[in-house]
Amino acid sequence: ENEDVTTGGGDHSFDVISAFSVTKWIHLNHGDAGLLKFFRGVYASLKPGGRFVLEPQQWKSYQNRRRASEQIKATFKSIQVKPADFARVLVDDVGFESCELLGTPDDE
């Protein structure tokens, strides 16, 4: 059965939620609205003080996949929220108290 991965349970039952290498695909398939829905679902599923461990993909990797299908091509053109904006969005729009960027060697 297909499960909508952009929503969370909303029951505040998790201490930690991790999302590794998934935001690009949520974003390319569901656009900015789907990504924000996913982030809000994560937030609603965390216990107070819970942690969200996120590995966003670089914008370049989006560009490499933008022609995967006609739908993705159209969605890619409509994206306004870039991975570099995720920290701000998580705090300002979703409700997280803070965001700590850990970085990778590729960030240099």
Summary of the structure (lengths in Angstrom):
residues: 108
radius of gyration: 14.0
end to end distance: 41.3
largest distance: 41.3
contacts: 269
relative contact order: 0.19
helix: 50%
strand: 16%
